[in-house]
Amino acid sequence: MKLGIIVDSSCGLSKKQAEKKGWGFLPLYLYIDGKEYESGKNLSTNQYYKKISLENETKTSVSSIGEINFLLDKFSKKYDHVIVYCISKNISSQTKNLLKISKEYKNVFVVESKSVGQAIVKDCEEILKFSKNVKSFEKLKKYINKIKEKHYGFVVPKNLDWLVKGGRASKRIAKMAKLTKIVPIIEFKNGKLEKGGKGRIFNKTIIKITKKIHNKHPNAHLMIYHANNHEINEIKEKIEKIWGKKIESYLLSPIITNHIGLGAIALYIRKK
C-alpha cells in the first residue's frame, strides 16, 4: 500500500520538516497587527515567539481552499491512499473544510482529529508503520480511529491576560487570580479544551498535575508542550523525576499559543 500523509502546521512541523518526511503540509494562517503569515511556511515557530507579545493584535484562520485542493489533487494521484491528519476538529473548522473538499477524492481519508502538536506526528508515524503490514485500507482506517481516541492532557496558562484578550476570562477574574496566585487548569479531553479546575502557583500546579497523570496512566507516553516558557528546563527536570525517565518537550505551535498565551505549559499524553 502506497500511503500519503498530509498534516497542517498545528502539528509543530514546518513545511520543510514535513516535506523532508515526504508528507504534504497545509499552513494555518496567522494575522499579526494586520499582516498575514502562513504558519510553518513563511513564519517559523521561533520567529513567531520573537515577534509576539500581549500588545499585538492577532487572529488565526484555517488553510486556504486553493491550497487544500492543490495538495489533495497532487497526493491523490501520487498515492494509493491519502491520510489527512490535522488540528482537532473540536477547536478548529479545518477538519470540517477538509471533509467537505475530500468528497471529490475516492482515495482520501480525513481523520476526524482530536489531537494537536507533536502527538499528531507520532500518530502519523505509527500509521505509516502499521500500513506496511496490512493490505486492507478499511483495516487501516479502523486502526486510525482507534489511536486518535488515546489523546489526553492539561494546559496551564501562565498569564490570564491572554485569556482576557481572547474573551475567555474577565478582567475581574484575572485580577483576583493574580492577587491569590490562583491559576486555571484547562483539560484537553476528546479534542476539546474544557475547564479542569484550578491550582495555586504556576509551577506547583504543573507538578501536581504530573503526579495525577502518572498515578492514573503510568505507562502512557508523556510529552511536554510549552509556549516559550523560560523556566521549562527546570520544570522538565522535576517532571522527569516523577515520571522516572526522560521526557520529550516541544514548543507549542503559534496557532495554539495564540489562544492560550506565552509561557503556558501543556502536559499531553498518548495512552497505551
N, C-alpha and C positions, 0 to 999 in steps of 0.2 A: 504494500500500500504506500503510494507516494503521497505524503501528507504535508500540507502547507499550514503555517501558523501566522496569524495576524494579531498583533497586540496594539494597544494605544499607550500614550505617554504616562498614563496613571500608574503603569507597572514599574516606573522608575528607570527604565532604559531610555537611552537617547535613540534617535533614528539610526545613527551609526552603529551603536551597540546591537540593536535589534537586527539590522541588516547583516552584521557580522555573523549572527547566528543563522542567517538565511530566512529570517522572519520578515513579514510585512509590518509596517509601522504607520499608525494613524496619530498625528499630533492633535492634542486637545488645545484649545485656544485660550490665551490669557490676554487681558487688556489692562495695561498699567498706565494710569494717567492718560488714557485715551489712545495709547499706542498699542497696536496689535502684535502679538507674538505667537509663534507656533511652538508650544512646549516640547522640548526634546529635539527640536529641529533647528530653529534659529535663536532659541533661548535655552541654554543648558540649566541644569538644576543649580550649579554653583553660581552662574551668572544671575539667576533669579534671586538667590539669597544675598548677593552683594547689592542688588538693586532695590529689594523690597523693604518697606518699613510700614509702620502703622499709619503714617501720614499719606501713603499712596492711595489713590483711588483705583480699586481693582475689581475685575469681574472675570468670569470664566465662560467658556462656550464649548460645545461639542465639535467634533470633527466636521469638516465641510462635506456636503453631499457629493460634490465632484470628486474629492479625494477618495471617499468610500467607494464610489462607483468604479473609479480607475483601478484601485487596488483589488477589489473583488473580481473585476473582469480579468485582470492580469493573472491573479493567482488561480482562479477557477480554470483557466486554460492551461496553466503550467502543472497543476497537481490533480491527482485523482480525487482527493477530498481536501477541503479547506476548513480549518478551525479558527474562528474569530473569538478571542477572549479579551474582553476589555473591562473597564471600571464597573463596579457593582451597579446593577440595574436599579437598585433602590436609592442611589444617591446621584444618579445622572440619567438623562434621557438618551445617552449614547447607545445603549443596547437596544432601546426601542426603535431608534432610527435604523440601526443595523439589521434588526429583524425584518423591518419593512422592506428595505432595499434588497436583502438577501433572498427574498422570494423569487427574484429573477434568475437565481443561480441554483441549479439542482444539486450541486456538489458542495455547497457552502453551509456549514453548521455554525450558527451563532450561539455561543454559550450564554445562558441567562445568568451572568456572573453575580456572585455575592462576595466579591473579593476586591482588594486594592493592593498596590505596591508589589514588592518582590515575590509575594506569595503567588501572584499570577504567573510569574516567570517560572517558579518551582513547579506549579501545576502543569504548565506547557511542556516543560522538560520531561515530566513524568508521562504526560500524554504521548509524546513522541516515542518514548521508550516502550510504553505499553503497545503502541500501534505496530511495532515491529514483530510482535508475537501474535497478532490477530489478523484474520482475513476479513472478518465481518465488520463493516462500519457501524452497524447497529450495536454491536457489542462494545465498540469503542465509545459510542455516544452514551451508553449506559454507565461505562466507567467514568466518563467525564462528569455526568450528572451526579455520580456518587461522590467524587472527590471535591466537587465545588461546594458541597454542604459541610465540609470539615474545617471551615474557617471561623475564627472567633478572636475577639480581642477587646482591649480597653484603650481609650485615649484620655490623656490628662493634659488639658490646655495649661500653658504656663502663664498666660496673661488673659484675663477675662475681657480686656479691652477689645480684643479681636472678635470675641463673640458678640459684644455690644455693637461693634461696627457692622457685623453681618446680620444684626437683628435677632440673634439667638439668645441674648440676655439683656436685661435692662441696666441702665447706669446705676440705679439704686442697688440692685443685687451685686453688681461688680464692686461697688464701693464698700458694701458690707463684707463681701468676701475678702477684700484686701485688709480690712481692719481686723478681721477674725482669723486670717490666714487659712480660710477655707478654700479648697479647690474642687471644682466639679469633676466628676468622673463620667465619661461617656462610654457606653458599652457598644461594641460593634458586634451585632448579632443578626444572623440571617441577611447579611448585607446592608443592614440599616444602622444608623447612628441614633442611639436612644439614651435617655437618662439612665445613668448607672449608679447614682448615689453621690456622695461627697467625701472628701478626706480633709485632713489637716496638715498643712505644709506640703509643698510640691514633692520634694524628694522622698519624704517619708511615705507619701501616698503611693508613689511608684513601687517602693519596696513592699508595702503591704499588699498591693495587687499582685506582685510577682509571687509572693508566698501563697496567695489564694489560688492562683493559676497552677502553681506547682503541686499543691495539695490535691487539686482536682484532676489535673492532666499531667502527671509527672513524666510521661513518655512522649508528650507532644513536641513538635518541632517549634521552638520559640524563636521569634525574630523581634528585634527592636527597631522601630521606625522613630526618627526624630526630625523635628523641624529646625535644624541648625542649632540644637541646644549645646551651649558651650561647656556644660558640665557632663556631657554624655560619656566620656571615658571613665570618670569617677563612678557615675551611676551604673554603667555597664559592668564594671568590676564587681559591684555589690550584687547585681543581678546574677552574674556568673557564679558567685559563691553560693547563692541559694540554689541555682539550677545544677551546680556541680560540674559544669563544663563550659567551654567557650560558646558564646552566642553571637550570631551574625547581627550586625547593625547597619541600617541604611538610612540615608537621607530621604525624607518624605518628598514625593513629587510636588512640584509647585501647585498643581491643581488642588491637592488635598490641603496643603499648608495654607493656601489662600482662604480656606474656610475655618481652620482651627487655630491658626496663628503661629507666629515664630516661637520657638522654644518648646513647643508641645512634644510629648513623648507618647508613643503607642506601643503597647505590648501585644503582639499578634501571634497567634498560634495556628498551626495546621495539625489537627488531631490525627492520630494514627488510625 
